[in-house]
Amino acid sequence: MITKITGVLNRVLDEEVRLQVGPLEYQVLVPEFVRRQVQTRVGQEVTLHTSEYLEGNPMQGRVVPRLIGFQTEAELEFFELFCTVDKVGTRKAIKALVRPIKEIADAIQRQDAKWLTTLPGVGTATAEQVVATLRRKVTKFALMPAPGADSADGTAAAPTTDGNLLEDAYHALLSVGHNPLEARNRLDKALAGGRTFKSVEDLLLEIYKQGA
């Protein structure tokens, strides 16, 4: 299985990019938000974290292997999580992800099914299923840096504190009366200094030490 590919970006099409790797050109499917990220980098070397799947009907004798690419492992992880929702297949997930992962995770976490219906191919029933399935699993993605808040090497930074710990701290804040926006803002502020927290207690202590 190909998990990462680096090559010169030859072309950016509607739903795919073409990467030149040595004498070979690879077709890599990308969601709209990734296409926007790389569309100005034609002729430059790019690295994509990839997943593979087989498209087609074996009963009809035609199955085509496909690569799906993302700029960070966190984006790929969210995509694979999104695909676990009932009735959301690979192609539907690719078409739906037109907004940055952080924004979609934010909507899921605050249980905003109406916002999710603005994503292509996501109707009311699917949006509600996404919320029901993923709302307790997306905290670390909701806390990703906003688009453009990248590290020195040009890749998006990711929280270094364990995602399950962040999830527990988020729900602890909700349990004492904070609304979802307040809880996320407090977590964002505590994590902004780059410190890694090893327990929920340490993280909550830092949050209340900062106040606000």
N, C-alpha and C positions, 0 to 999 in steps of 0.2 A: 504494500500500500504506500502511495506517495503522500507524505505528510507535510512536506515543504518543498517549494520550488523557487529557484532564483534564475532570472533571465532578463534579457532586454525586452522592454515592452514595445512590441511592434505595432499593435493596433488595439483600439478600444471600441468595441461595438455595443449594441444596445444591451445585451445580456451576457456578454463575454469579453474576455481580453485574450490576446495572442502573445505568448512569451517565446522568445527565441533563446533556446538553450543549446549551445553548440550548433550542430547542423539541423537540429530539430525545432519545429515550432509547435508549441502546446496550446491547445484550446482550454481555457479555464473559465467556467461559469462564475459570475460574480453578481451579488445583489446590487441594487441601485446605489446604496450608500457607499459601497466599495468602489463602484464605477466612478462616482464623483471624486473620490479620494485620489484615484490614480490617473484620471483623464488628462491631466496636464503633464504627465511624466512619460509620454511617448518618446522612445529613443533612449530612455534611461534604464538602468538596472533596477528591478524591483524584486522583492521577496514576498511570496504569498504562502500562508499556512493553509493547507488543503485537506479536504475530505473527498472520498471517492464514493460513487454509487453507480449502480447499473440501471440504465433507462431502457425501457422497451418491454416487450411481452415475449417471454421465453417460448410460449405456446405457438407464437407466430414465427419463431426462428430468428428473431432479430433482437439482440441486446447490445447496447452501446455503453461502454464505460465512460463516465464523466468525472471531471475534476471540478470542485467548487473551491474558490479561493477567498481568503480574508487577510487583512494586513496584520492582525494580531491573533495570538492563540485565544485570547479572551473572546474575541468576536466569533471565532470558530466554535468555541465552547457554548456560547449563547445560541448560535444557530442550531447546534446539535440538540440542545435542550429544548428549543422551540419546536423542533421536529418530533419531540416525544408527545406533543399534545395530540389527542385523538382527532383524526380527520385532517391533520396538517401534515401533508407529505413533503418530500424534498423540494419539488418544484413550486409548490404553494408557498413554502417558507422563503425560497429565493425571491419570489415576486413580492412577498409581503414586506421584506426588510428594506424599505426605502428611506427610513430614518435612522440616525445613529443608534447603536445598541443602548446607550445610556438613556435616551428618551423613551424607547420602547419599554425598557426595564422599569423606568420610573412609572409609566402608565400602568404596567402590570402590578407593581407594588402598591400603588394607591387605588387599585381595583377600578380603573377608569376604562370600562369596557367600551364606552361611547368613543373615547379617543382612539382605541384600538381599531374600531370599525373604519377609521380613515385610512388604514393600511390596505393596499390593493388585495382583493380576494378574501378579506376578513369580514364576514357578516356578523350580525349580532350574536348568533348562537356560538360561532367559533370564538368570538372575542370573550364571551363569558366562560367558555371552556378553557381558553388560554389563562385567564385570571384564576380560575379554580385550580388548574393544574400547576401553575408556576409562581403564584404570588409569594410563596414562602421560599422560593429558590433563586430569586433574582437580585437579592440585596447587593452582592458584590458588583454586579453589572450596573446597577443604578448608581453606585458610587464611583464608577469609572470616571476619569477626567473628561471634561467636556471636549468636543472636537477641537483640535488645535492645541490642546494642553499636552504637548508631547515632551518626551525626554530628549536629552542632548543628542542621542543617536538617531532621532527622527521617528522612533517608534513610540506608540502610546504607552504611557506608564500605567501600571496597574497597582491596586492596593496590595501591600505586602502582608497585611493581616489576614488570617484565615477567613475564608468566606462564610463558613458556618458560625464563626465567632461574631462576625458582623451581623449575620442574620439574627442571632440570639440577642445581641445588643439592641438592634433595631426594635425587636418585639418587646424587649424590656422597657424601652422608652415609650412605646405605645401603651404598655400596661399601666404606666404611672400617669397617663393623661395627655401625653404629647400627640399631636396629630401627625400623619405621615410626613408632611412637608417639614415640620419642626424636627422630627426624628432624623430625617435624612440630612438636614442642614447641620444639626449638631454632630452627626457622624462625620460629615465632610470636613467640618472645622477641626475636629479632633485628629483626623487623619492627614490634614494638610501639612503638618510638620514632617511627615515621612517616618514617624515612629511606628515600630511594629509592636502590636499589643498581643500578649500571650493569654489573656483571660478577659471575660466579659467584665469582671469587676474592675480591672485596670483601665479598660476603655471607658466605662461609665464614670470612674473616678476622674479621669482626664476631662471628660465632657463637662462634669459639674464644677470642676476646678476652673474651667474657662468661663463658666457662666453663660449668659446670653441665651 
